[in-house]
C-alpha cells in the first residue's frame, strides 16, 4: 500500500519520450535532490489527458522555481507518445514514461486491471525520495495544476497550513 512519508517505489531505466530526444530512459534516482511531480494519465490520444499535459507544461517554470521537476507517464509506448506529442502536444517538453510492462503503475497502485490502463494518479516526492502527497482521481476528472502547486508550496513551507492556504498567508506554525 502506498503510504505518506515512505520511500516512493523505485524504478530505473524506464523508456520515455521527450521532445528533442525522442527516446530516453528515466530512473527515479535521476530526481534525487529535487522535488518531483510524478503523474500518470490513462491513454494517449484521449480527451482529458491533453488538457492536463498542457496545463502542467504551462506551469513548468513555476515548478522549476520551486526546485520541482515534472514527469508524466502512461502505459502507452514511446512510439505512441511520440506520434501524439508531435501531432498535438508539441509544447510539452518534460519526459513521458512508457510503462508498457505495467511495473510502475502497479507499484504505485494506480493500474486499473479492468480497463488495462493507468488511473489519474499524482505523486509529490520530496528530494529524499519520500512520498509527501498523492491523489488518485476519477478518470473523468482532470487534476488541478494550481492545487498541485498550492500543495507543493505548503509542503515546502514546513508549516501547518490551513484549508485554502496560499503562499504568503499566515500558517498555523511549525509542523
C-alpha positions, 0 to 999 in steps of 0.5 A: 500500500502506498503510504505518506512519508515512505520511500516512493517505489523505485524504478530505473531505466524506464523508456520515455519520450521527450521532445528533442530526444525522442527516446530516453530512459528515466530512473527515479534516482535521476530526481534525487535532490529535487522535488518531483511531480510524478503523474500518470494519465490513462491513454494517449490520444484521449480527451482529458489527458491533453488538457492536463499535459498542457496545463502542467507544461504551462506551469513548468517554470513555476515548478522549476522555481520551486526546485520541482521537476515534472514527469508524466507517464502512461502505459502507452509506448514511446512510439505512441507518445511520440506520434501524439506529442508531435501531432498535438502536444508539441509544447510539452517538453518534460519526459513521458514514461512508457510503462508498457510492462505495467511495473510502475503503475502497479507499484504505485497502485494506480493500474486499473486491471479492468480497463488495462490502463493507468488511473489519474494518479499524482505523486509529490516526492520530496528530494529524499525520495519520500512520498509527501502527497498523492491523489488518485482521481476519477478518470473523468476528472482532470487534476488541478495544476494550481492545487498541485502547486498550492500543495507543493508550496505548503509542503515546502513551507514546513508549516501547518497550513490551513484549508485554502492556504496560499503562499504568503498567508499566515500558517498555523506554525511549525509542523 
